[in-house]
Amino acid sequence: MTQITLHTIKPMVIEKLQNLAQEHQRSLEEEISVILENAVGNQEESKGNAFWGGLLHFRQTIESEELIFADDDFANLRDRTVGKAINL
């Protein structure tokens, strides 16, 4: 694998990257690799994988913001009407 050395990264950026790595239970190197892969896009990634990546991101956001959903949040969400009547 290719090695990259960066000399001019602000300490605040390093700290944020370390926090992200800790939240995702990754090493700093792994976290930076994931960020770079997401930034350039994975040409081989299928739409299905993109969906699961989006779902994972959604779940991580919910967890990091400590949001809690209950069944009541989804009550009456679905439109149960039969549909539009048409004349054939």
PDB file of N, CA, C and O in Angstrom:
ATOM      1  N   MET A   1       0.833  -1.177   0.000  1.00  0.00           N
ATOM      2  CA  MET A   1       0.000   0.000   0.000  1.00  0.00           C
ATOM      3  C   MET A   1       0.882   1.247   0.000  1.00  0.00           C
ATOM      4  O   MET A   1       1.974   1.239   0.568  1.00  0.00           O
ATOM      5  N   THR A   2       0.420   2.293  -0.623  1.00  0.00           N
ATOM      6  CA  THR A   2       1.168   3.536  -0.716  1.00  0.00           C
ATOM      7  C   THR A   2       1.100   4.300   0.595  1.00  0.00           C
ATOM      8  O   THR A   2       0.061   4.327   1.254  1.00  0.00           O
ATOM      9  N   GLN A   3       2.195   4.912   0.966  1.00  0.00           N
ATOM     10  CA  GLN A   3       2.255   5.705   2.187  1.00  0.00           C
ATOM     11  C   GLN A   3       2.173   7.181   1.820  1.00  0.00           C
ATOM     12  O   GLN A   3       2.824   7.631   0.876  1.00  0.00           O
ATOM     13  N   ILE A   4       1.373   7.927   2.566  1.00  0.00           N
ATOM     14  CA  ILE A   4       1.223   9.367   2.356  1.00  0.00           C
ATOM     15  C   ILE A   4       1.579  10.071   3.656  1.00  0.00           C
ATOM     16  O   ILE A   4       1.133   9.670   4.732  1.00  0.00           O
ATOM     17  N   THR A   5       2.380  11.114   3.553  1.00  0.00           N
ATOM     18  CA  THR A   5       2.761  11.902   4.723  1.00  0.00           C
ATOM     19  C   THR A   5       2.266  13.320   4.539  1.00  0.00           C
ATOM     20  O   THR A   5       2.542  13.953   3.520  1.00  0.00           O
ATOM     21  N   LEU A   6       1.541  13.818   5.517  1.00  0.00           N
ATOM     22  CA  LEU A   6       1.034  15.189   5.483  1.00  0.00           C
ATOM     23  C   LEU A   6       1.698  15.974   6.606  1.00  0.00           C
ATOM     24  O   LEU A   6       1.677  15.551   7.762  1.00  0.00           O
ATOM     25  N   HIS A   7       2.283  17.108   6.268  1.00  0.00           N
ATOM     26  CA  HIS A   7       3.021  17.886   7.254  1.00  0.00           C
ATOM     27  C   HIS A   7       2.253  19.093   7.786  1.00  0.00           C
ATOM     28  O   HIS A   7       2.592  19.621   8.845  1.00  0.00           O
ATOM     29  N   THR A   8       1.237  19.529   7.073  1.00  0.00           N
ATOM     30  CA  THR A   8       0.586  20.789   7.438  1.00  0.00           C
ATOM     31  C   THR A   8      -0.890  20.612   7.772  1.00  0.00           C
ATOM     32  O   THR A   8      -1.753  21.258   7.177  1.00  0.00           O
ATOM     33  N   ILE A   9      -1.169  19.745   8.714  1.00  0.00           N
ATOM     34  CA  ILE A   9      -2.548  19.569   9.168  1.00  0.00           C
ATOM     35  C   ILE A   9      -2.709  20.296  10.496  1.00  0.00           C
ATOM     36  O   ILE A   9      -1.904  20.131  11.412  1.00  0.00           O
ATOM     37  N   LYS A  10      -3.747  21.089  10.583  1.00  0.00           N
ATOM     38  CA  LYS A  10      -4.006  21.852  11.808  1.00  0.00           C
ATOM     39  C   LYS A  10      -4.320  20.897  12.958  1.00  0.00           C
ATOM     40  O   LYS A  10      -4.999  19.889  12.760  1.00  0.00           O
ATOM     41  N   PRO A  11      -3.831  21.207  14.152  1.00  0.00           N
ATOM     42  CA  PRO A  11      -4.097  20.345  15.314  1.00  0.00           C
ATOM     43  C   PRO A  11      -5.593  20.117  15.553  1.00  0.00           C
ATOM     44  O   PRO A  11      -5.989  19.040  15.999  1.00  0.00           O
ATOM     45  N   MET A  12      -6.424  21.120  15.259  1.00  0.00           N
ATOM     46  CA  MET A  12      -7.862  20.986  15.446  1.00  0.00           C
ATOM     47  C   MET A  12      -8.422  19.896  14.526  1.00  0.00           C
ATOM     48  O   MET A  12      -9.318  19.150  14.920  1.00  0.00           O
ATOM     49  N   VAL A  13      -7.896  19.807  13.306  1.00  0.00           N
ATOM     50  CA  VAL A  13      -8.351  18.794  12.355  1.00  0.00           C
ATOM     51  C   VAL A  13      -7.949  17.400  12.844  1.00  0.00           C
ATOM     52  O   VAL A  13      -8.741  16.460  12.787  1.00  0.00           O
ATOM     53  N   ILE A  14      -6.728  17.284  13.316  1.00  0.00           N
ATOM     54  CA  ILE A  14      -6.254  16.003  13.861  1.00  0.00           C
ATOM     55  C   ILE A  14      -7.136  15.572  15.024  1.00  0.00           C
ATOM     56  O   ILE A  14      -7.515  14.404  15.115  1.00  0.00           O
ATOM     57  N   GLU A  15      -7.463  16.496  15.906  1.00  0.00           N
ATOM     58  CA  GLU A  15      -8.299  16.179  17.062  1.00  0.00           C
ATOM     59  C   GLU A  15      -9.680  15.701  16.622  1.00  0.00           C
ATOM     60  O   GLU A  15     -10.212  14.737  17.172  1.00  0.00           O
ATOM     61  N   LYS A  16     -10.258  16.377  15.631  1.00  0.00           N
ATOM     62  CA  LYS A  16     -11.578  15.961  15.131  1.00  0.00           C
ATOM     63  C   LYS A  16     -11.510  14.585  14.478  1.00  0.00           C
ATOM     64  O   LYS A  16     -12.413  13.766  14.651  1.00  0.00           O
ATOM     65  N   LEU A  17     -10.445  14.334  13.733  1.00  0.00           N
ATOM     66  CA  LEU A  17     -10.273  13.018  13.114  1.00  0.00           C
ATOM     67  C   LEU A  17     -10.120  11.927  14.175  1.00  0.00           C
ATOM     68  O   LEU A  17     -10.666  10.834  14.033  1.00  0.00           O
ATOM     69  N   GLN A  18      -9.385  12.228  15.222  1.00  0.00           N
ATOM     70  CA  GLN A  18      -9.216  11.258  16.307  1.00  0.00           C
ATOM     71  C   GLN A  18     -10.549  10.982  16.997  1.00  0.00           C
ATOM     72  O   GLN A  18     -10.842   9.841  17.353  1.00  0.00           O
ATOM     73  N   ASN A  19     -11.354  12.027  17.186  1.00  0.00           N
ATOM     74  CA  ASN A  19     -12.679  11.843  17.800  1.00  0.00           C
ATOM     75  C   ASN A  19     -13.579  10.984  16.922  1.00  0.00           C
ATOM     76  O   ASN A  19     -14.277  10.097  17.414  1.00  0.00           O
ATOM     77  N   LEU A  20     -13.558  11.256  15.607  1.00  0.00           N
ATOM     78  CA  LEU A  20     -14.346  10.440  14.682  1.00  0.00           C
ATOM     79  C   LEU A  20     -13.899   8.986  14.711  1.00  0.00           C
ATOM     80  O   LEU A  20     -14.724   8.073  14.739  1.00  0.00           O
ATOM     81  N   ALA A  21     -12.597   8.780  14.704  1.00  0.00           N
ATOM     82  CA  ALA A  21     -12.056   7.419  14.737  1.00  0.00           C
ATOM     83  C   ALA A  21     -12.518   6.700  16.001  1.00  0.00           C
ATOM     84  O   ALA A  21     -12.891   5.528  15.952  1.00  0.00           O
ATOM     85  N   GLN A  22     -12.493   7.389  17.108  1.00  0.00           N
ATOM     86  CA  GLN A  22     -12.915   6.793  18.376  1.00  0.00           C
ATOM     87  C   GLN A  22     -14.410   6.461  18.337  1.00  0.00           C
ATOM     88  O   GLN A  22     -14.820   5.392  18.789  1.00  0.00           O
ATOM     89  N   GLU A  23     -15.224   7.377  17.796  1.00  0.00           N
ATOM     90  CA  GLU A  23     -16.669   7.141  17.691  1.00  0.00           C
ATOM     91  C   GLU A  23     -16.977   5.918  16.829  1.00  0.00           C
ATOM     92  O   GLU A  23     -17.897   5.156  17.128  1.00  0.00           O
ATOM     93  N   HIS A  24     -16.204   5.738  15.760  1.00  0.00           N
ATOM     94  CA  HIS A  24     -16.430   4.631  14.841  1.00  0.00           C
ATOM     95  C   HIS A  24     -15.619   3.392  15.205  1.00  0.00           C
ATOM     96  O   HIS A  24     -15.629   2.398  14.479  1.00  0.00           O
ATOM     97  N   GLN A  25     -14.926   3.460  16.319  1.00  0.00           N
ATOM     98  CA  GLN A  25     -14.098   2.351  16.808  1.00  0.00           C
ATOM     99  C   GLN A  25     -13.083   1.903  15.752  1.00  0.00           C
ATOM    100  O   GLN A  25     -12.945   0.719  15.445  1.00  0.00           O
ATOM    101  N   ARG A  26     -12.382   2.903  15.212  1.00  0.00           N
ATOM    102  CA  ARG A  26     -11.341   2.658  14.221  1.00  0.00           C
ATOM    103  C   ARG A  26     -10.054   3.321  14.668  1.00  0.00           C
ATOM    104  O   ARG A  26     -10.053   4.183  15.548  1.00  0.00           O
ATOM    105  N   SER A  27      -8.960   2.908  14.051  1.00  0.00           N
ATOM    106  CA  SER A  27      -7.706   3.620  14.261  1.00  0.00           C
ATOM    107  C   SER A  27      -7.769   4.917  13.457  1.00  0.00           C
ATOM    108  O   SER A  27      -8.612   5.057  12.570  1.00  0.00           O
ATOM    109  N   LEU A  28      -6.894   5.850  13.760  1.00  0.00           N
ATOM    110  CA  LEU A  28      -6.849   7.107  13.021  1.00  0.00           C
ATOM    111  C   LEU A  28      -6.579   6.835  11.537  1.00  0.00           C
ATOM    112  O   LEU A  28      -7.196   7.453  10.670  1.00  0.00           O
ATOM    113  N   GLU A  29      -5.674   5.927  11.252  1.00  0.00           N
ATOM    114  CA  GLU A  29      -5.362   5.583   9.862  1.00  0.00           C
ATOM    115  C   GLU A  29      -6.583   5.001   9.148  1.00  0.00           C
ATOM    116  O   GLU A  29      -6.865   5.362   8.006  1.00  0.00           O
ATOM    117  N   GLU A  30      -7.306   4.106   9.817  1.00  0.00           N
ATOM    118  CA  GLU A  30      -8.503   3.524   9.215  1.00  0.00           C
ATOM    119  C   GLU A  30      -9.563   4.596   8.941  1.00  0.00           C
ATOM    120  O   GLU A  30     -10.203   4.594   7.890  1.00  0.00           O
ATOM    121  N   GLU A  31      -9.736   5.499   9.887  1.00  0.00           N
ATOM    122  CA  GLU A  31     -10.743   6.556   9.735  1.00  0.00           C
ATOM    123  C   GLU A  31     -10.407   7.455   8.548  1.00  0.00           C
ATOM    124  O   GLU A  31     -11.282   7.790   7.749  1.00  0.00           O
ATOM    125  N   ILE A  32      -9.140   7.845   8.436  1.00  0.00           N
ATOM    126  CA  ILE A  32      -8.720   8.695   7.319  1.00  0.00           C
ATOM    127  C   ILE A  32      -8.901   7.953   5.999  1.00  0.00           C
ATOM    128  O   ILE A  32      -9.324   8.551   5.009  1.00  0.00           O
ATOM    129  N   SER A  33      -8.587   6.671   5.970  1.00  0.00           N
ATOM    130  CA  SER A  33      -8.771   5.879   4.749  1.00  0.00           C
ATOM    131  C   SER A  33     -10.233   5.841   4.330  1.00  0.00           C
ATOM    132  O   SER A  33     -10.544   6.000   3.150  1.00  0.00           O
ATOM    133  N   VAL A  34     -11.133   5.631   5.287  1.00  0.00           N
ATOM    134  CA  VAL A  34     -12.568   5.590   4.985  1.00  0.00           C
ATOM    135  C   VAL A  34     -13.039   6.939   4.458  1.00  0.00           C
ATOM    136  O   VAL A  34     -13.807   6.999   3.498  1.00  0.00           O
ATOM    137  N   ILE A  35     -12.589   8.004   5.075  1.00  0.00           N
ATOM    138  CA  ILE A  35     -12.975   9.350   4.641  1.00  0.00           C
ATOM    139  C   ILE A  35     -12.502   9.597   3.209  1.00  0.00           C
ATOM    140  O   ILE A  35     -13.258  10.105   2.380  1.00  0.00           O
ATOM    141  N   LEU A  36     -11.258   9.238   2.922  1.00  0.00           N
ATOM    142  CA  LEU A  36     -10.723   9.436   1.569  1.00  0.00           C
ATOM    143  C   LEU A  36     -11.458   8.571   0.543  1.00  0.00           C
ATOM    144  O   LEU A  36     -11.763   9.038  -0.554  1.00  0.00           O
ATOM    145  N   GLU A  37     -11.741   7.323   0.889  1.00  0.00           N
ATOM    146  CA  GLU A  37     -12.479   6.445  -0.019  1.00  0.00           C
ATOM    147  C   GLU A  37     -13.866   7.018  -0.310  1.00  0.00           C
ATOM    148  O   GLU A  37     -14.319   7.000  -1.455  1.00  0.00           O
ATOM    149  N   ASN A  38     -14.534   7.521   0.718  1.00  0.00           N
ATOM    150  CA  ASN A  38     -15.854   8.120   0.519  1.00  0.00           C
ATOM    151  C   ASN A  38     -15.769   9.396  -0.312  1.00  0.00           C
ATOM    152  O   ASN A  38     -16.671   9.687  -1.098  1.00  0.00           O
ATOM    153  N   ALA A  39     -14.701  10.148  -0.143  1.00  0.00           N
ATOM    154  CA  ALA A  39     -14.555  11.411  -0.864  1.00  0.00           C
ATOM    155  C   ALA A  39     -14.356  11.192  -2.362  1.00  0.00           C
ATOM    156  O   ALA A  39     -14.914  11.932  -3.172  1.00  0.00           O
ATOM    157  N   VAL A  40     -13.581  10.202  -2.735  1.00  0.00           N
ATOM    158  CA  VAL A  40     -13.321   9.968  -4.154  1.00  0.00           C
ATOM    159  C   VAL A  40     -14.325   9.007  -4.764  1.00  0.00           C
ATOM    160  O   VAL A  40     -14.411   8.893  -5.987  1.00  0.00           O
ATOM    161  N   GLY A  41     -15.073   8.325  -3.939  1.00  0.00           N
ATOM    162  CA  GLY A  41     -16.068   7.378  -4.432  1.00  0.00           C
ATOM    163  C   GLY A  41     -15.429   6.075  -4.843  1.00  0.00           C
ATOM    164  O   GLY A  41     -14.319   6.050  -5.375  1.00  0.00           O
ATOM    165  N   ASN A  42     -16.118   5.025  -4.599  1.00  0.00           N
ATOM    166  CA  ASN A  42     -15.632   3.705  -4.968  1.00  0.00           C
ATOM    167  C   ASN A  42     -16.303   3.310  -6.273  1.00  0.00           C
ATOM    168  O   ASN A  42     -17.508   3.063  -6.292  1.00  0.00           O
ATOM    169  N   GLN A  43     -15.557   3.246  -7.352  1.00  0.00           N
ATOM    170  CA  GLN A  43     -16.101   2.961  -8.672  1.00  0.00           C
ATOM    171  C   GLN A  43     -16.775   1.596  -8.730  1.00  0.00           C
ATOM    172  O   GLN A  43     -17.688   1.387  -9.529  1.00  0.00           O
ATOM    173  N   GLU A  44     -16.336   0.678  -7.896  1.00  0.00           N
ATOM    174  CA  GLU A  44     -16.882  -0.673  -7.917  1.00  0.00           C
ATOM    175  C   GLU A  44     -18.105  -0.817  -7.024  1.00  0.00           C
ATOM    176  O   GLU A  44     -18.757  -1.861  -7.031  1.00  0.00           O
ATOM    177  N   GLU A  45     -18.421   0.212  -6.261  1.00  0.00           N
ATOM    178  CA  GLU A  45     -19.518   0.123  -5.306  1.00  0.00           C
ATOM    179  C   GLU A  45     -20.852   0.078  -6.048  1.00  0.00           C
ATOM    180  O   GLU A  45     -21.118   0.902  -6.923  1.00  0.00           O
ATOM    181  N   SER A  46     -21.658  -0.865  -5.696  1.00  0.00           N
ATOM    182  CA  SER A  46     -22.971  -0.968  -6.330  1.00  0.00           C
ATOM    183  C   SER A  46     -23.960  -0.073  -5.598  1.00  0.00           C
ATOM    184  O   SER A  46     -23.675   0.431  -4.512  1.00  0.00           O
ATOM    185  N   LYS A  47     -25.130   0.116  -6.211  1.00  0.00           N
ATOM    186  CA  LYS A  47     -26.152   0.937  -5.578  1.00  0.00           C
ATOM    187  C   LYS A  47     -26.597   0.319  -4.256  1.00  0.00           C
ATOM    188  O   LYS A  47     -26.915   1.039  -3.309  1.00  0.00           O
ATOM    189  N   GLY A  48     -26.621  -0.999  -4.189  1.00  0.00           N
ATOM    190  CA  GLY A  48     -26.995  -1.673  -2.948  1.00  0.00           C
ATOM    191  C   GLY A  48     -26.036  -1.335  -1.826  1.00  0.00           C
ATOM    192  O   GLY A  48     -26.458  -1.082  -0.698  1.00  0.00           O
ATOM    193  N   ASN A  49     -24.748  -1.330  -2.127  1.00  0.00           N
ATOM    194  CA  ASN A  49     -23.753  -0.983  -1.111  1.00  0.00           C
ATOM    195  C   ASN A  49     -23.885   0.475  -0.708  1.00  0.00           C
ATOM    196  O   ASN A  49     -23.684   0.821   0.456  1.00  0.00           O
ATOM    197  N   ALA A  50     -24.224   1.336  -1.671  1.00  0.00           N
ATOM    198  CA  ALA A  50     -24.416   2.751  -1.354  1.00  0.00           C
ATOM    199  C   ALA A  50     -25.586   2.920  -0.395  1.00  0.00           C
ATOM    200  O   ALA A  50     -25.545   3.749   0.514  1.00  0.00           O
ATOM    201  N   PHE A  51     -26.626   2.124  -0.609  1.00  0.00           N
ATOM    202  CA  PHE A  51     -27.781   2.175   0.298  1.00  0.00           C
ATOM    203  C   PHE A  51     -27.364   1.815   1.714  1.00  0.00           C
ATOM    204  O   PHE A  51     -27.692   2.525   2.665  1.00  0.00           O
ATOM    205  N   TRP A  52     -26.636   0.705   1.852  1.00  0.00           N
ATOM    206  CA  TRP A  52     -26.241   0.258   3.189  1.00  0.00           C
ATOM    207  C   TRP A  52     -25.281   1.243   3.842  1.00  0.00           C
ATOM    208  O   TRP A  52     -25.315   1.432   5.058  1.00  0.00           O
ATOM    209  N   GLY A  53     -24.426   1.870   3.042  1.00  0.00           N
ATOM    210  CA  GLY A  53     -23.535   2.902   3.582  1.00  0.00           C
ATOM    211  C   GLY A  53     -24.336   4.094   4.090  1.00  0.00           C
ATOM    212  O   GLY A  53     -24.028   4.657   5.140  1.00  0.00           O
ATOM    213  N   GLY A  54     -25.365   4.476   3.336  1.00  0.00           N
ATOM    214  CA  GLY A  54     -26.240   5.568   3.763  1.00  0.00           C
ATOM    215  C   GLY A  54     -26.996   5.217   5.023  1.00  0.00           C
ATOM    216  O   GLY A  54     -27.165   6.051   5.913  1.00  0.00           O
ATOM    217  N   LEU A  55     -27.455   3.968   5.096  1.00  0.00           N
ATOM    218  CA  LEU A  55     -28.163   3.515   6.300  1.00  0.00           C
ATOM    219  C   LEU A  55     -27.233   3.522   7.509  1.00  0.00           C
ATOM    220  O   LEU A  55     -27.627   3.935   8.599  1.00  0.00           O
ATOM    221  N   LEU A  56     -26.004   3.066   7.312  1.00  0.00           N
ATOM    222  CA  LEU A  56     -25.034   3.080   8.402  1.00  0.00           C
ATOM    223  C   LEU A  56     -24.777   4.508   8.874  1.00  0.00           C
ATOM    224  O   LEU A  56     -24.720   4.767  10.076  1.00  0.00           O
ATOM    225  N   HIS A  57     -24.623   5.435   7.926  1.00  0.00           N
ATOM    226  CA  HIS A  57     -24.411   6.838   8.275  1.00  0.00           C
ATOM    227  C   HIS A  57     -25.610   7.382   9.055  1.00  0.00           C
ATOM    228  O   HIS A  57     -25.439   8.100  10.040  1.00  0.00           O
ATOM    229  N   PHE A  58     -26.816   7.041   8.616  1.00  0.00           N
ATOM    230  CA  PHE A  58     -28.036   7.463   9.309  1.00  0.00           C
ATOM    231  C   PHE A  58     -28.049   6.954  10.746  1.00  0.00           C
ATOM    232  O   PHE A  58     -28.341   7.702  11.679  1.00  0.00           O
ATOM    233  N   ARG A  59     -27.729   5.672  10.911  1.00  0.00           N
ATOM    234  CA  ARG A  59     -27.716   5.085  12.258  1.00  0.00           C
ATOM    235  C   ARG A  59     -26.649   5.736  13.141  1.00  0.00           C
ATOM    236  O   ARG A  59     -26.883   5.971  14.327  1.00  0.00           O
ATOM    237  N   GLN A  60     -25.487   6.024  12.571  1.00  0.00           N
ATOM    238  CA  GLN A  60     -24.427   6.663  13.346  1.00  0.00           C
ATOM    239  C   GLN A  60     -24.843   8.069  13.771  1.00  0.00           C
ATOM    240  O   GLN A  60     -24.530   8.505  14.879  1.00  0.00           O
ATOM    241  N   THR A  61     -25.547   8.774  12.888  1.00  0.00           N
ATOM    242  CA  THR A  61     -26.030  10.117  13.218  1.00  0.00           C
ATOM    243  C   THR A  61     -27.037  10.053  14.350  1.00  0.00           C
ATOM    244  O   THR A  61     -26.972  10.845  15.290  1.00  0.00           O
ATOM    245  N   ILE A  62     -27.960   9.119  14.265  1.00  0.00           N
ATOM    246  CA  ILE A  62     -28.961   8.954  15.323  1.00  0.00           C
ATOM    247  C   ILE A  62     -28.273   8.657  16.648  1.00  0.00           C
ATOM    248  O   ILE A  62     -28.613   9.231  17.682  1.00  0.00           O
ATOM    249  N   GLU A  63     -27.304   7.755  16.601  1.00  0.00           N
ATOM    250  CA  GLU A  63     -26.597   7.364  17.825  1.00  0.00           C
ATOM    251  C   GLU A  63     -25.799   8.526  18.402  1.00  0.00           C
ATOM    252  O   GLU A  63     -25.837   8.765  19.609  1.00  0.00           O
ATOM    253  N   SER A  64     -25.076   9.250  17.546  1.00  0.00           N
ATOM    254  CA  SER A  64     -24.222  10.336  18.037  1.00  0.00           C
ATOM    255  C   SER A  64     -25.047  11.498  18.587  1.00  0.00           C
ATOM    256  O   SER A  64     -24.601  12.203  19.492  1.00  0.00           O
ATOM    257  N   GLU A  65     -26.259  11.701  18.040  1.00  0.00           N
ATOM    258  CA  GLU A  65     -27.122  12.773  18.526  1.00  0.00           C
ATOM    259  C   GLU A  65     -28.098  12.283  19.588  1.00  0.00           C
ATOM    260  O   GLU A  65     -28.948  13.035  20.065  1.00  0.00           O
ATOM    261  N   GLU A  66     -27.960  10.991  19.955  1.00  0.00           N
ATOM    262  CA  GLU A  66     -28.764  10.362  21.005  1.00  0.00           C
ATOM    263  C   GLU A  66     -30.265  10.532  20.767  1.00  0.00           C
ATOM    264  O   GLU A  66     -31.022  10.835  21.689  1.00  0.00           O
ATOM    265  N   LEU A  67     -30.681  10.332  19.512  1.00  0.00           N
ATOM    266  CA  LEU A  67     -32.095  10.389  19.169  1.00  0.00           C
ATOM    267  C   LEU A  67     -32.728   9.037  19.463  1.00  0.00           C
ATOM    268  O   LEU A  67     -32.109   7.994  19.250  1.00  0.00           O
ATOM    269  N   ILE A  68     -33.953   9.058  19.947  1.00  0.00           N
ATOM    270  CA  ILE A  68     -34.666   7.822  20.253  1.00  0.00           C
ATOM    271  C   ILE A  68     -36.006   7.853  19.532  1.00  0.00           C
ATOM    272  O   ILE A  68     -36.754   8.824  19.642  1.00  0.00           O
ATOM    273  N   PHE A  69     -36.304   6.799  18.802  1.00  0.00           N
ATOM    274  CA  PHE A  69     -37.574   6.675  18.105  1.00  0.00           C
ATOM    275  C   PHE A  69     -38.428   5.642  18.833  1.00  0.00           C
ATOM    276  O   PHE A  69     -37.922   4.616  19.290  1.00  0.00           O
ATOM    277  N   ALA A  70     -39.714   5.918  18.935  1.00  0.00           N
ATOM    278  CA  ALA A  70     -40.667   4.978  19.521  1.00  0.00           C
ATOM    279  C   ALA A  70     -41.677   4.593  18.453  1.00  0.00           C
ATOM    280  O   ALA A  70     -41.781   5.254  17.420  1.00  0.00           O
ATOM    281  N   ASP A  71     -42.423   3.517  18.704  1.00  0.00           N
ATOM    282  CA  ASP A  71     -43.432   3.081  17.745  1.00  0.00           C
ATOM    283  C   ASP A  71     -44.453   4.182  17.470  1.00  0.00           C
ATOM    284  O   ASP A  71     -44.959   4.300  16.354  1.00  0.00           O
ATOM    285  N   ASP A  72     -44.751   4.980  18.479  1.00  0.00           N
ATOM    286  CA  ASP A  72     -45.720   6.073  18.314  1.00  0.00           C
ATOM    287  C   ASP A  72     -45.267   7.089  17.267  1.00  0.00           C
ATOM    288  O   ASP A  72     -46.102   7.747  16.647  1.00  0.00           O
ATOM    289  N   ASP A  73     -43.966   7.224  17.063  1.00  0.00           N
ATOM    290  CA  ASP A  73     -43.454   8.160  16.064  1.00  0.00           C
ATOM    291  C   ASP A  73     -43.883   7.764  14.652  1.00  0.00           C
ATOM    292  O   ASP A  73     -43.936   8.604  13.753  1.00  0.00           O
ATOM    293  N   PHE A  74     -44.186   6.490  14.466  1.00  0.00           N
ATOM    294  CA  PHE A  74     -44.533   5.993  13.145  1.00  0.00           C
ATOM    295  C   PHE A  74     -46.022   5.658  13.009  1.00  0.00           C
ATOM    296  O   PHE A  74     -46.461   5.189  11.959  1.00  0.00           O
ATOM    297  N   ALA A  75     -46.787   5.898  14.062  1.00  0.00           N
ATOM    298  CA  ALA A  75     -48.222   5.629  14.022  1.00  0.00           C
ATOM    299  C   ALA A  75     -48.884   6.547  12.995  1.00  0.00           C
ATOM    300  O   ALA A  75     -48.555   7.729  12.897  1.00  0.00           O
ATOM    301  N   ASN A  76     -49.795   5.999  12.256  1.00  0.00           N
ATOM    302  CA  ASN A  76     -50.561   6.748  11.245  1.00  0.00           C
ATOM    303  C   ASN A  76     -49.673   7.399  10.192  1.00  0.00           C
ATOM    304  O   ASN A  76     -50.082   8.373   9.561  1.00  0.00           O
ATOM    305  N   LEU A  77     -48.496   6.890   9.996  1.00  0.00           N
ATOM    306  CA  LEU A  77     -47.597   7.424   8.983  1.00  0.00           C
ATOM    307  C   LEU A  77     -48.016   6.980   7.581  1.00  0.00           C
ATOM    308  O   LEU A  77     -47.878   7.723   6.609  1.00  0.00           O
ATOM    309  N   ARG A  78     -48.523   5.774   7.503  1.00  0.00           N
ATOM    310  CA  ARG A  78     -48.894   5.191   6.215  1.00  0.00           C
ATOM    311  C   ARG A  78     -50.296   5.636   5.803  1.00  0.00           C
ATOM    312  O   ARG A  78     -51.222   5.656   6.614  1.00  0.00           O
ATOM    313  N   ASP A  79     -50.428   5.987   4.545  1.00  0.00           N
ATOM    314  CA  ASP A  79     -51.727   6.343   3.985  1.00  0.00           C
ATOM    315  C   ASP A  79     -52.475   5.051   3.697  1.00  0.00           C
ATOM    316  O   ASP A  79     -52.060   4.275   2.835  1.00  0.00           O
ATOM    317  N   ARG A  80     -53.560   4.813   4.399  1.00  0.00           N
ATOM    318  CA  ARG A  80     -54.288   3.562   4.267  1.00  0.00           C
ATOM    319  C   ARG A  80     -55.499   3.669   3.328  1.00  0.00           C
ATOM    320  O   ARG A  80     -56.323   2.756   3.265  1.00  0.00           O
ATOM    321  N   THR A  81     -55.599   4.768   2.614  1.00  0.00           N
ATOM    322  CA  THR A  81     -56.711   4.896   1.681  1.00  0.00           C
ATOM    323  C   THR A  81     -56.530   3.919   0.525  1.00  0.00           C
ATOM    324  O   THR A  81     -55.413   3.535   0.179  1.00  0.00           O
ATOM    325  N   VAL A  82     -57.656   3.528  -0.061  1.00  0.00           N
ATOM    326  CA  VAL A  82     -57.647   2.549  -1.135  1.00  0.00           C
ATOM    327  C   VAL A  82     -56.945   3.095  -2.362  1.00  0.00           C
ATOM    328  O   VAL A  82     -56.258   2.357  -3.068  1.00  0.00           O
ATOM    329  N   GLY A  83     -57.106   4.339  -2.610  1.00  0.00           N
ATOM    330  CA  GLY A  83     -56.499   4.942  -3.768  1.00  0.00           C
ATOM    331  C   GLY A  83     -57.518   5.781  -4.513  1.00  0.00           C
ATOM    332  O   GLY A  83     -58.648   5.957  -4.058  1.00  0.00           O
ATOM    333  N   LYS A  84     -57.125   6.277  -5.618  1.00  0.00           N
ATOM    334  CA  LYS A  84     -57.991   7.148  -6.416  1.00  0.00           C
ATOM    335  C   LYS A  84     -58.931   6.306  -7.272  1.00  0.00           C
ATOM    336  O   LYS A  84     -58.499   5.375  -7.952  1.00  0.00           O
ATOM    337  N   ALA A  85     -60.192   6.635  -7.234  1.00  0.00           N
ATOM    338  CA  ALA A  85     -61.158   5.914  -8.048  1.00  0.00           C
ATOM    339  C   ALA A  85     -61.046   6.397  -9.493  1.00  0.00           C
ATOM    340  O   ALA A  85     -60.933   7.592  -9.764  1.00  0.00           O
ATOM    341  N   ILE A  86     -61.079   5.439 -10.403  1.00  0.00           N
ATOM    342  CA  ILE A  86     -61.020   5.790 -11.838  1.00  0.00           C
ATOM    343  C   ILE A  86     -62.141   5.058 -12.569  1.00  0.00           C
ATOM    344  O   ILE A  86     -62.592   3.996 -12.141  1.00  0.00           O
ATOM    345  N   ASN A  87     -62.565   5.627 -13.642  1.00  0.00           N
ATOM    346  CA  ASN A  87     -63.587   4.990 -14.498  1.00  0.00           C
ATOM    347  C   ASN A  87     -62.892   4.338 -15.667  1.00  0.00           C
ATOM    348  O   ASN A  87     -62.116   4.978 -16.376  1.00  0.00           O
ATOM    349  N   LEU A  88     -63.169   3.074 -15.867  1.00  0.00           N
ATOM    350  CA  LEU A  88     -62.565   2.335 -16.986  1.00  0.00           C
ATOM    351  C   LEU A  88     -63.524   2.214 -18.140  1.00  0.00           C
ATOM    352  O   LEU A  88     -63.185   1.624 -19.166  1.00  0.00           O
TER     353      LEU A  88
END
